[in-house]
Amino acid sequence: MPTPRKLIPKRELHRLYYDEKLSMDQVALLFQCNHVTIVNRFKEFGWKSRGNIGLHRSIKVTESGLRYMYHSRRLSVDKIARIIGCSEGGLMRKFKQFRIMTRGTDKRIPYKYPNKLDFDGSRILMAYMIGFREGDLNVGSTKQVVVVRCSTTIPAQVRLIKLLFKRYGGISVSRAKRGTYEINCFLNKSFSFLVPKIKRIPKWIQTNRDCFMSFFSGYVDAEGYINVSRKGMEVQTQEKGIIFGSWRLLNKFGINCNMPLLSKKAGYVDKRGIKNNKDCWRLSLYKRSELQKFLGEYVKYVKHENKKKAIGLILQSYIPPIPISPPPP
């Protein structure tokens, strides 16, 4: 259900847009409302956008003038934008408004996966995807497409990525000579929230327990190890900001665990000959009472088949079993 305009808090809107640097489209997705609703709220508050959405000066060019410069004089879009004094994006909106076909439009190769759907999930699912992206995905963007890539030797990881993204766009999976599965997902621009590689957990995730636990579960699904024999959980990563932020928030939300430890120093070379460019940190949780609390939360969000099996084996070993609350709506 879309969020009523009155339920979009002014302070939260300001923080997401100006502090977190989310776009208006991304903010609209978080509040499950239309982009226009966010623009109207900005106008009500008298705020200026970081770019030119909804609050920019008009581009003064006529249809005949634009056709003359582009088709008769054969000027590029970049050159015309500099002459008029506007952005290329704003000028392209004028092309669309006047229905002017750009050079080569009729010769372009159509996308192999043309039917891409907008992200329509909850903030909790968005948080999970961001956590999983930080742990195991490479994400890039073109003018029209967000491309999510992953290389793995684990079939369950391939199935998880399909579970997350298949309904939204096209996915290709190939087997490389080295034995890895090479996965490419082609999504539309509503998945732009996956493009930035973050150094710290976003504030909107930090302030909500369900969003954080979903984010951390996505991160554990990608980077974590559930130790069945010793009954524990470990995450090793070079992302110091993410791992220390997760440690602080786990403790904040009532799951007490020790501070992350340095597991491998920068410059360490493993058995495969791969060198660590950064320090590697390990966050572990083996104390039974705290592990019970964590698994009780993690099991609500876990999507990785192998992790689910590992949790099941640990749960079976505990008497009485860990109480599990139902997942949030």
N, C-alpha and C positions, 0 to 999 in steps of 0.2 A: 504494500500500500504506500503511495507517495507520501512524503512528509509534508504536513501542512506548513504553510509559510511561517506562521507564528511560532512553530516549534523548531525553527532554525535559530539557535542562540547567536546573538551578535558577537559575543566574545569568542565562541567556538569557531564561527565563520571567519573572524579576523585572524585567529591563530592558524587555521588550516591553510588559508590563502597567503597571508603575508609571512608567517613564521615557517610553516612546513613547505611553502612554495608549491602547493598543489595547484593545478589549473582549475578554472571554473567548471569544466566538464568533470574533473575528478571529484571536486567538492560536491557537485550535483549527484554523482553516483553514490557518494557516501551518505548523503541525506535522502537518497532515493526520490529525487525530484527532477524537474526539467531544468535545463541550463538557463532558460529565460527567467525562472524563479530566482536563481542566484543573482543574475544581472539586475533584476528589479530590486532585490534586497540591497545591492551595492548602491543603486541610485537613491534608495530611501535613506541610507546612512551617509550619503555624500562622499563615498569612497571612490578613489581612482584605481583602475585596474593596472597591473604590472605591464600589460601589453596594450592592445588596442581593441579588446572585445567589448562592444556595446558602448564605449565611452570615447571613441576616437573622432577626430574631425573628418568630415566627408572628403572623399577623393573627387576632386574636380576634373572630370574628364567626360566628354560626350562619347556616345557610341561611335559616331562617324570619325571623331578624332582618334579614338583608340584603334579602329579598323585601319585608318590611314597609316598610323605609326607602325602597326604590327604587320599588316599585309602589304601595303604599298611601299613603305620605306624599309620593311624587313628588319625592324629593330627587335632586339631580344626583350623578353619580359623584364629582365634586370635593368636594361638600359632605359626602358620606358618608365619603370618605377623610380629611377634616379632623376629623370627629367621632370616627372610630375611631383616628386617629393613624397613618396609613400612606400610602404613595404611591398615585397613581392606577393605576400599572402593577401594583402588588401587588394592589390591589382588583380590577382586571380579571381577574387570574388566579383570584380567588375566584369571579367571575361565571362563568368558564369551567368551574371545578371543579364548581360547583353547577348548571351548565347553565341559567343564568338569561339569558334573551334580553333584550338591552338595547332601550330604546325606539327604534323606527325601524329595527331590524335587518331586519325583513321588507320594508321599503320602500326600502332602499338600492339604488342602481343598481349592478349587477354590473360588475366591471372588464371593459373591452374585451379585455384580454389576461390571462386568469386563470391560464394555465399557465406559471408562472415557476419556473425551475430554480435550485437553489443553485449558487454558484460552486464549481467542482470542479477548478480548474486548479492549477498548481504555484506556488511562491513566485516563480519567474522570470516567469511570466505575470502574476502579481499586480503585480510591480514594473513591468513594461511598462505595464500599465493605469494605474498611478499616475502614471508619467511622461507618458503620453499625456494623461491627465486634466489634469495641471498645465499642459500646453501648449495644449490646444484644447477642453476640455470644461467645461461648466457642470453642476454636480451638486447636486441638492436631494433632500430626503427628507421623506416624510410618515410617519404611524404605521405604514403597511404597505408602502410602495413607495419605492424609490430611483429617481429620475428623472434620466437623463443626457441633456443637451441639447447641440446643436452647430448653428452656423450657418456655412455654407461655400458657396463658389462652385465648389469643386473636386469633380467626380464621384468621383475616386479616394478622396477623404476620406469620402464617403458609403459607398462600398463597404468601406472599412476599418472603419468603425464597425459596419456590419452584420456583418462578419467577426468582430469582437470580441464583440458582444453578442446577435446574433440568436438563437442557440441557447438563450439564458438567459431571454428574455422577448419582449415585443412591441416592435416598432419602427414608428414612423410617420414618413414623409418627405413633406414638402409643398414646393411652390415658391412663394416669396414674390414679391410684385410687384416688389421691388427686384432680383430675379434670383437670390437665394440659396436654397440648399436648407436647410430647417428640419427638423432631425432630433430626435426624442424617443424615448428608450429607457426602457421600464418594467421594472424589475428588482426582485427581492425583497431582503430586508434583509441577505442574505449579502454584498451589494455595498456595505455601509456603509463599507467601507474607502476608498471613492472619495469620500465626502461631504466630509471635512475638506479645506480648501484649505491645503496645507502651505507653510511659509516656508523650510524646510530639508529636505534629503534625510534620510529616517528612518534611524536608526542600523542597523537590521537590513539595510537595503539597502547602507549604506556598508561594512559588514564582509564582504560577499560579492561577489567580482568578477563572477560571472555575474548576480547580482541587480542590481548597479549598471549593468553594461553593458546589461542589458535595460531598466532604468529610463531610462537616458540615450538608448537607441535609441527608446523610446517618445516621449521629449521631442523628439528630433530629427525623428521622423516627424511630429510636430505643429508644431514651431516652426522646424525647421532648414531649411537650403538647401544642397543638394549642387551645387557650381559645376563643371559639366562642362568649360567652356571654360578655366577657370584651374586646374582640378583641385584642389578644396579643399572644405572644409565650414565653414559658418557657422551660428551660432545667435544670434538677437537676442531679448532678453526684458527685461522690467522686473523680473523676479524675481531680485533680486541674490543672495539666499541660495542659490537653486537653481543659478545659473550659476557662482558662485564655488565652491560645493561640488562641482560637476561638474568644474571645472578642477582642483581639488586632487586629486580621486579619479582623474581621467585620468592625472595625473602619478604618483600613488601606484601605479597599476596598469601603469606602464611606457609610457604614451603621452604624450610630452613636448609640451606646448603652452604658448603665452604666456598671461600673465594677461589676463582679459577687459578690454576697453577701453570707456570711456564713448562710446557712439555718438550718442546724442541726449539732451540735457538736459531735465529736467522743464520743461514749458511750451512745448516745441517743437510747432509746428502743421505738419502735412504738407500735401501738395497737395490732399487731399480735405477739408481743414479740420478734421481730427481732432487734438485737442490731447493731448499726452502729460502725464499727471498725475504720472508718476514718471520718474526717469532710466532710460534704456534702455542695456543693456549688450550687447556683442558678443563672443562667443567664436569664434575662427577657427582653422583648422588647414590650412595650405598646404604645410608642409615635407613633401616627398615621402616620406621614410623614416617619418615619424610618421603621415602620412595612410595609408600602406600598413598600418601596425599597426592604426589605428583602423578602416579599412574591413574588414580581416580579422575584426575583432570585430563590427562593426555589421551586416555582411551576414548573420550568424547569427540576428539578431533582427528585422531590418527587415521591416515588414509593408506599408508604403505602396508602392503600385504605381509611382508616379512616382519615388520614391527608389530603388527597385530598378532601374529603367531607367537612372537617372543613374549608379548604382554600376557597372552593366554596361558603360556607355560608358567610364568611367574605367578599369575593369579591362582592357578590350580595348586600351587605349592603353599599358599597361605590359608590357614584355618583360624578364624573364619575368613571368608573371602572379603576382598576390598569392596565396600559399598560404592556403587557407581550411580551418580545422579544422571537424569536424562539430559541429552544435549540441549543447548539453548535453541529457541525457534529460529 
